[in-house]
Amino acid sequence: MQIIQNYINNQLQNPIDNQWIDNYNPSKGEVYGKIPNSNQKDVEQAVKAAKKAFPIWSNTSIEERSEMLIKIAQLIEQNFDEFVKAESQDNGKPITLAQKVDIPRAISNIKFFAKAITQYNSKSHESVHTNSINYTLRKPIGIVGCISPWNLPLYLFTWKIAPALAAGNCVVAKPSEVTPMTAYLLSKICIEAGLPAGVLNIIHGLGQTTGQAIVEHPQIKAISFTGGTKTGEHIARTAAPMFKKLSLELGGKNPNLIFADCDYEKMLSVTLKSSFANQGQICLCGSRIFVEESIYEKFKTDFIERTKKLKVGNPADENTNLGALVSQQHLDKVYEYIQNAPNQNAKILAGGNKVKVAGFENGYYLEPTVIEVNSNRCALNQEEIFGPVVTIMPFKTEKEALEMANDVRYGLSATVWTSDLNRTMRLSNELEAGIVWVNTWLNRDLRTPFGGMKDSGVGREGGFDALNFFTEPKNVCIQYD
């Protein structure tokens, strides 16, 4: 039984009230560990540690902060296989995905912001007319809260805490209670690296208790959250009256617009990936596929054929394409959408069934599912399912495709497949999405802003946008004779 502990003031410790939550292995549907069910007392202890550490950490030189982050990244690299195995076991994702994406990206996040902070500069403005000069400082906020989701556990956890720490803040962080393991391993790495006490505190527990205690604590001045839109709404209602800075990366219902003049084979291969990578549990997955009418039937045949070849199985098997969904509750939610498809005048073309994997019969497995819909207004096209489920639908004109792509409450990402440069420029300008990929998907440069429009959230992460979020500008004006 793996016992996970909170990381407060550079020490691992049990929750103050000694309350615990079961931690499940999704591939087996079995409890394999316990995590703290922390509450306000634990968060208060973490805040006190962070408050004590802040004057020291914020005045530590940029070079020293950078070196500390690099050291943490290097220690993750040295323990790479342990992190990979833990991420796959805890989340249910194929081990190959953790090897190629999750843990390498977590390392890259830390290294990137360790270097970015050394290039982060301030602005100055000289006014000869008034014999004055203005310069703007970027000062760390103080204590910040970082709350990350279960789909890309260490990947998105480090995406938040790395820029916060690099900018000189102290952090109270909560990983998802569904996937806490790699955050716990990171705690051990921070102790080994010699991160000063109180600079980073990792508190485990439920969103409605631990997360709420972080969001409403008066001394935590900023909240960075990635997760569901409903939770984001609740956080905003709590934090906005307290005048906290907010970065909310929320849901998505992302369109794929496929035109007849695309590179067909490349499109087919990448669309398969953008539909079902990580069991469809990526906020950037293209879950609504719109195909130009002239190639629709061909696409439908080829896409279904490739979908049916995907292997659902044990995440530890290197031949597995789709592992287990993250929890029984989530499996039930996704499966309910599939079962309701006929009631929406929609037709299941592939998949749609739960899967029993030999030796892992109690795991949370589901076939990759393709559903043909007749209206973009149906629930399958309007609500975030967040599983291995995509819908397909034909369109006649570019205008129609654009209208359907934008006709949704979300605006996180969109993908366009075309060889027409003029169409590329038009659609990139008109699509209501924070990210538009053309002839590619999930092609990320860490220097670029990341975030969504509409109900997909507020604020931007990545590059200097993240460092801007985790700092406050202070203008200084000096007049001279």
N, C-alpha and C positions, 0 to 999 in steps of 0.2 A: 504494500500500500504506500503510494507516494504522497508524503505530507509536504504541502507547500506552505511557506511562511511569508508574512509581510516583511518588507525591507524598509526599516525606519532608522534614521540616524546612523546609517552604515552597519546596521545589525539585522540579522534575521530573527524574527520573533513571532510567537503565536498571537492570535487576536486577544485583545484585553479581556473580553467576556468569554473566551474559549468556545465560541460558536463556530461550526464548520459546515461546509457544503460538499456534497459528493461531486467528484470530477469523473466524467465518463470518457471511455474510449469509444468513439463513434463506430469504428470498424467492427467492434464486438458487441456494442450495446451494453457494456459492463462498466461498473465503477472500478476505477483503478487508483484513485487517489482522493485526498481531501484538501480543500482550500479554505482559507479563513472566510468567515462570514462577518466581515469587519463592519463597524458602525461609526458613529460620530466620535467616539472616544479614540479610536485608532487614527482617524483623520486628524483630530485635534493634536494628537501626539506628533503626527507627521508634519503638521503645519508649524508647530513649535520648533521642531528640528530644522525645518526649512528657514524659518524666520531667523534663527540663530546663525545659520550658515550663510545667509544672503549677503551681509556686509563683506564677508571674506571672499566669497565666490565672485561677486560682482566686481570686486576690485582686483581679482586675480588677472594677470595680463592675458591678453588674447592669445598669445603664443602658448602660455601654460594651459589654458583651457583647450586649445586646439590639440596640444600634445596628449592631454588626458583622454580626449575623445578618440584620437588615433590609437591609443593604447587599448582602449575598450574594444575597438573594432578588431584589432590584431588578436586579442584574446578570444573573441568569437571565432575568428578564422582558425585559431589553434584548436578550438573545440567544435569545429564545423560539423563533424559527423554526429556528435551528441545533440546539437541543436536541430539538425535535419531530422533525426529519428524522433525527437520529442515533438517537433511541429507536426509531423505526419501522424503520429500516434494520437496527439491531443486534438487535432482538427479533423482527421479522417481523409485528408488530401493525399494523393499519390506521393510516395517518397521522392519520385523523380521531380515532381513539381517543387517540393521543398528544397531539393538539391540545386535545381536550375534557377529558381525564381526567388522564393521566400527568404532564405538565409543569405544568399549573395546580395539581394537588394537591401536587406537590413544592414549588412556590413557597408554597402555603398552609401546608404543614407548617412551613417555616422561619419564616414570618411569625407563625404561631400561637405557636410556642414562644418566639420572640423577645418576644412580648407576655405570654405566660403566666408567664414567669419574673419579670416585674415585679409580678405579682399573687400570687406564691407566698409564703405566710406561715408563720410558726412559731406554736407553741402555748405558752400559759403557764397555770399553775395556782397560785393563791394559797391557802395554808393558814393561816388566822388562828390556828387551834388550836396550831400549832407555830411560829408566827412565821416562816414560810418561803415562798419562792416557787420554783416549778419552771418553767423554760422550756426548750423543745426547739429546738435548732438543726438545720437540714438542711445537712450539709456534703457537698461533692462527694467522690466515691469516690477519684478519682485518675486512673489510666489505665484506660480501658474498651475492650473490643473489640466492634465492631459488624459483623455478617456478614449480608448481605442476599441475596435470591434473584433469579432471572432474569425472573420473570413481570411484575413492575411495578418495573423497575430503579431509576430515580431516585426514584420515588414512595416505595418502601419504604426506600431508602437514606437519604433525608432524614428519614423517619419515625423513624429511630433516632439519627442523628448530631445532629439539631437539638436534641432535649431534652438529650442528653448534653453538648453544648457549652454550651447555655444554662445548665445547672446548674453549670458551672465545671469540668467534666472535660476531660481531653485524650483524644483518640480515635485508636485504630488500627483502621481499617476495611477490610473486604474486600468489594467487590461481587462478584457472580457472575462467574466467568470466561467464562460464555456471553454475557453482556451487559455489557461493561465500559465502553462508550463514553461514556455520559452522566456516569458517575462521573469519568472522565478530564476531560471538559469542566468538571465542577465543580471539579476541581483547579485548572484555569486561572483559574476565577472567583475562587477563594479567594486566589490569588496577586495577582490584580488588585485584590481588595477590601482587601488588606493584612492578612489574618488572620495573627496572630503565628506565627512559626516554631514548628513542633512541636505546635501545638494540635490540628490535624487531620492525620492521615497516612493515605493511601489506598494500600494494597498489593494488587497484582493477582496472581492465581495460582490454583492448584487447591485445592479444599477439603481434600484429604488431606495437603497439604504446607503451603501458606500458611495455610489456615484452622486446621489442627491446631497450627501454631506459635503462632498467636494464642491459641487456647483454652488451651494448656498453659503459656504463659509465666507465670512466677510473679508478675511485677509488674503483670500485667493482672488487675484485681480483679473485673471483672464482664463478662459476655458477654450480648449481646442478639443472638439468632439467629432468622431466619425461614427456613423451608425444610421439608424432608421429615422425617417422624417418625423414620425410622431414623437419620438424621444427628443429629437432636436427642437420641436415646438415647445415641449415641456421645459427643456433647458433654457430656451430663450425667455419664456414667461418668468422663470425664476431669476435668471441672471440679468436681464435687461433693466429691471427697476433698481438693481444694485450697481448699474453702470460698469459692468464688467465688459472687457473686450471679448468678442465671440468669433470663433472660426468654426463653422458647422458644415461638415461635408456629409451630405445626407443621401437620400435614395436616388435611383436612376431608372429610367425606362427607355433605354438607348436605341435609336433607330439605325439600321443598316440600309442605305440606299444603293441598290445594285442596278447599274445601267448596262445596256446591251454591249456598249463599246469598251467594257472593262477587260482586263487580263483575266480571262475566265478561270483558268486553272489556279492562279494565285488567289483569286477571290474566293474560290470554293474551299481551298485549304485553310485560308485565314478565317473565313466565316465559320467553319467548323470549330476552330479554336476559340473564336470570340463568342461562340454560343455556349460552349460546354467546358471551358477551362475552369479548373477548381470547382467542378460540379455546377457551374453557372453561378457560383457564389462570389462574384466580383462585381462591384458596383458599376464597372465599366463594360460589362458584357453586353453585347448587342442582342437584346431580347426581342426586338421587333424587326423583322426582315421584310423589306419592301423590294420587289423585283420587277424590273421593266417587263411589260406584258409579252414582248416578243421572245424572251428567253425564260419566261416563268416556268413552263412545263419542263423544259430541259433541266433548269436549276432544281426544281422540285424532285425530279427523278434522281439526279446525281447526289443531291444533298441528303435525301433519305437513305440512299444506298451507303453513303459514307457514315452517316449517323449510326446505322445498324451494325457497322463493323467495329464501333468503339467498344472496348472491353470495360465492363464494370466489375470491380473486384477488390481484393485485398490491397490496401494502399501500399503495403510493403513489397508487393510484387512489381518489379520494374516494367512489366508488360501491361500494367493497369493504366487505362486512360482516365477513368472516373472512379474515385474512391467513394467513401461514405459521405452523406450529408452530415452536418455538424451535430445534430441532435434529433431525438425522436420527435420533439415538438416541431422542429423545423421541417422534418420529413412529412409530418402530418399536414402541415400548412401547405406545402408545395403540392402534395398529392391531392389535396382537396380542390385546388385550382384545376388540376387535370380532370378529375372526376366531374367537375361542373362544366367542362368544355361543351358537351352536347347541348346543354341548356342555353348556350350562347350562340347556337347555330355555327359551331366550330367543329372541325373534324380532326381527330388524332391520326396523323399519317405515320408516325413511328414512335415507338416507346410507349410510355404511359403507365408502366407497371413497376411495382416494387420488385426488388431482386433479392433472392436468397443466395448468398455466396457460400460455397462449401467450406465448412470449418468456421464460418463467421455468420451463422444463420440469424443471429440477433442484431446484426449491424444495420445501419440506416442507409440502405442502398436503393437507388432509383434509376431506371433506364433514362438515357437521354431522350427527350421527347420533342417532337415536332408537331405543331398544331396549325392547321390551315384555318384562317379566320375570314369572315366576310365583311367585318366592319372594324375600323380602328377604334370605335367607341366602346367595344366590349371590354369587360373587366380584364380579360387576358392581355389586352393591349394598353390598358390604362393603369393597372395596379402592378406594383413591383412584386414579382414572384420570388426572385432571388434563388433560383434553382436551375437544374438542367432542363429548362423548358423554354422553347422559342416559338414564336408565331411567324407564319409566312403569309404574304398577301401580294397580289400583283398591282401595278399601277400603269397608267397609260402615258402620262405626261410628267415632265419635271415639276411643273406647278403642283400637280396632285401629290407627288411624292413629298414635296416640301411641306405642303399643308398637313399631311398625315404625320410627318415627322415631328412637326411643331405642336400638333394637337394633343398635348399631354401635359400634365401638371409639372413634370420634371424637365430638367435641362442640364444634364451632366455631360454626356458625350454623344457624338454621332460619328458614323463612318460612311464615307462616300466612295463608291467604286466606279471610276470612269477614266477615260483617256482624254476627255475633252477639257482643255484648260479653261475655257470660258465658263463652262458649267461648274468646274471646280471653284473658280473665283466667286461665281454667283452664289452657290450653295454655302460655301464657307462663310460668306458674309451674312446670309439670311437664316441659317440654322440657329435655333435658340438652344445653344449648348456651350458650356465652358470650354470644351475641347472638341475639335473636329479633326478626325483622321481621314486622310485621302489615300486610298490604295494601301492602307496599312492599318494595324490595330495594336493598341497597348505599346506603342513605340514612344517611350518616355525619355525625355531629357530632363534631368533633375534641376536644371536651371530655370525651367519654364513654370509659369503659374498653373496651379491645379485647383479646380473647384467647379461649382456648377451655378446655373441660373435657376430662377423660379423656386420650386419646392426642393431643388437639389442642394440648397444651402446658401450660406453667405460667407464671404471671405475667400482668400486664396492661400494655398500652401505651396511650398516648393521655392527654391532659389532665394533671392533676396526678399520675395514676398513673405516667406515664412519668417525671416529675420525682422522684417518690418512689423509683422504681427506681434512678435515677442519682444518688441522694444517700443518705447514712447519717444516721440520727437520732442526735443527741447531747443527752442531757438534762443540764441544769445546775440544781443545787439550792442556793439561798442562804438561810441563816437569818440573821435580823436581830434586834437587841434592841428 
